[in-house]
Amino acid sequence: MKTMLRQLIAWPLAMLVSAMLSLSAQAAPPKDTFVMAKDFADIITLDPAEVFEFSGGEVIANIYDRVMMFEAEDLKTLVGGVAESWDISEDGKTITFTIRPDMTFHSGNPVTAEDVVYSLRRVIKLGKTPSFIFSQFGWTPENVDELVVVDGDKAKITITEEFSPALVLNALSAGIASVVDMKEVMAHEVDGDLGYGWLKTNSAGSGAFVLKAWKANELVTLEANPNYRHGAPGVKRVIIRHVPEPSAQRLLIEKGDIDLARNLTPDQIEGISTNADLKVQADPKGALIYMAANSSDPILGSPKVVEALRYLVDYEGMANSFLQGQFQVHQAAWPSGLWGSYDETPFSLDVDKAKALLAEAGYPDGFEVAIDTLTDSPYPDIAQSVQATLAQAGIKATITTAEGKTLWPMYRAQKHQLILAQWSPDYVDPHSNLDAFAHNPDNRPEAKLTGVLAWRNAWADDNMNAMVVEARNEPDLGKREALYQEIQKGLQSNSPYAIMFQQTEQAVLRKEVEGYVSGATFDLIFYRNITK
């Protein structure tokens, strides 16, 4: 490992060991190297056809360009990435992409239409978890070679569903739309695996950085691509250190051993507020915290009961205390600040109203219920707050915490009563969230639509299903936005959810660090503009 690191990072060995492996060190990173500490235990792969975890998505966003992009300079405007331009057929089902000229991969190979087609086909043929983002277009392993093709020097895709072209283009900005170097990947193919075994731990992109090392639960190292289409990045290398403990991150940032700390708690943020060498950067994120009720439960299946639950959450109390600065009250199923958001917050803690609703539902004395949630902060604290306010209306709640590897399978099997969880968009289009929250075309237990939150909570509504499909297919952007806002408003009064908060990430940086860009979703975090 030391030999490999000496080859990859031009630091003296003593400084390398000091800055990267010792929490007590005080060696500042070189000016051309950006060092960040965060908890990245969730990385299981760096193959863009498979990445579906927050940290992995962030890393590949800096290695690969996608077909379409939300660029670091303007996170609200969809533009071409590898695609220079595109033409949409009259029926909206075929899109033809012209590829940017003179782009090259890290290997030096030119970026071509063949690479785009190979990358999109590869997602469908591998069929990993995020492939549903493309398979919803009607693409299957059997037909993708006919629907995603090279047309001269262009790439052409055809969808079989009645989707809005805007939705398709937005989906092509997701991480799985990363364009990989076909020649490089095929050179590492083993037994027809499409390079899957190799690309989990290597890179073949055209983005701002090249993957040089990933050591699970220890280190990710990226090296600048001097030939990037936007110009060379502001630093020559990026080192991400796995430091799961916020207290250790605080020590490192205060001593100057790292340039950025990502996971400090609100009280730690307050504790460093007088340190003139540090600054806090707050960025609204797309992650939502919500509570959901299993509609198959004889009590929680009552709309009056769920409405009462919405009035038994101390939204402002939590946001102004232990969540302060890191979460804001948000009660709609699509995040604020993104196109199509609905920002009304009609609910507040109102115990008397909740009691009246419970009495109407036939439970004037309350009932007993179980709340399942994650072990990670802030979920136990939120659950305890909800437990206390539920008790004011006679609802006796017990709390069980579990790691995600235990909680998510239980949730996907509909084995909960109340669950307190988080949801983040898979791509920047309202359909990403509202298809999950509101659209359940088959509510039978055997349907096993485990990726659909509505199905997980055994809830379906014919009107909601129809509205989601109508919004998905609507070509007019104004009408489409209005439909999505109507869906969000409807979910506030008719659904199994009490949506509570939207995350704001507070990153702590050394004062000399500029240009760190952190967008609303996990794959809109960019390092290429960072300078020190």
WOCOR-V207244 format. One record per backbone hydrogen bond with DSSP energy under -0.5 kcal/mol. NH is the residue of the N-H (numbers start at 1). CO is the residue of the C=O. Records with the same first field share a line. If there is no record, write none. Layout:
NH = CO + CO
This chain:
5 = 1
6 = 2
7 = 3
8 = 4
9 = 5
11 = 9
16 = 12
17 = 13
18 = 14
19 = 15
20 = 16
21 = 17
22 = 17 + 18
23 = 21
25 = 22
28 = 26
29 = 256
33 = 30
34 = 237
35 = 33
36 = 239
37 = 260
38 = 241
40 = 38
43 = 40
46 = 200
48 = 46
50 = 47
51 = 47
57 = 53
58 = 54
59 = 55
60 = 56
61 = 57
62 = 58 + 59
63 = 60
64 = 60
67 = 177
68 = 172
69 = 79
71 = 69 + 77
74 = 71
77 = 74
78 = 76
79 = 69
81 = 67
82 = 66
83 = 67
84 = 98
85 = 98
87 = 96
89 = 94
92 = 89
95 = 157
96 = 87
97 = 95 + 155
98 = 85
99 = 97 + 153
100 = 82
103 = 100
105 = 109
106 = 205
108 = 105
111 = 103
112 = 110
116 = 112
117 = 113
118 = 114
119 = 115
120 = 116
121 = 117
122 = 118
123 = 119
124 = 120
125 = 121
126 = 122
127 = 123
128 = 123
131 = 128
132 = 129
133 = 130
134 = 131
135 = 131
136 = 132
137 = 134
138 = 135
139 = 134
144 = 140
146 = 143
147 = 143
148 = 144
149 = 147 + 156
151 = 154
152 = 150
154 = 151
155 = 97
156 = 149
157 = 95
158 = 147
159 = 93
160 = 137
161 = 137
163 = 161
164 = 472
167 = 164
168 = 164
169 = 165
170 = 166
171 = 167
172 = 168
173 = 170
174 = 171
177 = 174
178 = 175
179 = 65
180 = 178
181 = 204
182 = 180
185 = 181
186 = 182
187 = 183
188 = 184 + 185
189 = 186
193 = 190
196 = 193
199 = 195
200 = 196
201 = 198
207 = 63
209 = 62
210 = 223
212 = 221
213 = 221
215 = 219
216 = 214
218 = 215
219 = 215
220 = 240
221 = 213
222 = 238
223 = 210
224 = 236
225 = 208
226 = 224
228 = 225
231 = 228
234 = 528
236 = 32
237 = 32
238 = 222
239 = 34
240 = 220
241 = 36 + 239
242 = 218
243 = 38 + 241
246 = 244
249 = 245
250 = 246
251 = 247
252 = 248
253 = 249
254 = 250
255 = 251
256 = 252
257 = 252
258 = 252
259 = 35
260 = 35
261 = 508
262 = 37
269 = 265
270 = 266
271 = 267
272 = 268 + 269
273 = 270
275 = 272
276 = 274
278 = 275
279 = 509
281 = 507
282 = 280
283 = 281 + 505
285 = 503
286 = 520
288 = 423
289 = 501
290 = 421
291 = 498
292 = 419
293 = 496
294 = 417
295 = 293 + 457
297 = 294
301 = 297
302 = 299
303 = 301
306 = 302
307 = 303
308 = 304
309 = 305
310 = 306
311 = 307 + 308
312 = 309
313 = 310
315 = 313
318 = 314
319 = 315
320 = 316
321 = 318
323 = 318
324 = 321
326 = 323
327 = 323
328 = 502
330 = 500
338 = 335
341 = 338
342 = 334
350 = 311
354 = 350
355 = 351
356 = 352
357 = 353
358 = 354
359 = 355
360 = 356
361 = 357
362 = 358 + 359
363 = 358
366 = 363
369 = 396
371 = 398
372 = 370 + 418
373 = 400
374 = 420
375 = 402
379 = 376
380 = 376
382 = 378
383 = 379
384 = 380
385 = 381
386 = 382
387 = 383
388 = 384
389 = 385
390 = 386
391 = 387
392 = 388
393 = 390
394 = 391
395 = 390
396 = 367 + 394
397 = 395
398 = 369
400 = 371
402 = 373
406 = 403
407 = 403
408 = 404
410 = 406
411 = 407
412 = 408
413 = 409
414 = 411
415 = 410
418 = 370
419 = 292
420 = 372
421 = 290 + 419
423 = 288
429 = 427
432 = 429
433 = 429 + 430
434 = 430
435 = 431
436 = 433
437 = 433
438 = 434
439 = 434 + 435
440 = 438
447 = 444
448 = 444 + 445
450 = 448
452 = 449
453 = 451
454 = 436
456 = 452
457 = 453
458 = 455
459 = 454
465 = 461
466 = 462
467 = 463
468 = 464
469 = 465
470 = 466
471 = 467
472 = 468
473 = 469
474 = 470
477 = 475
480 = 476
481 = 477
482 = 478
483 = 479
484 = 480
485 = 481
486 = 482
487 = 483
488 = 484
489 = 485
490 = 486
491 = 487
492 = 488 + 489
493 = 489 + 490
494 = 490
498 = 291
500 = 289
501 = 289
502 = 328
503 = 287
504 = 326
505 = 283
507 = 281 + 505
508 = 261
509 = 279 + 507
510 = 259
511 = 277
513 = 510
514 = 531
517 = 515 + 526
518 = 516
519 = 517 + 524
524 = 521
526 = 517 + 524
530 = 527
531 = 514
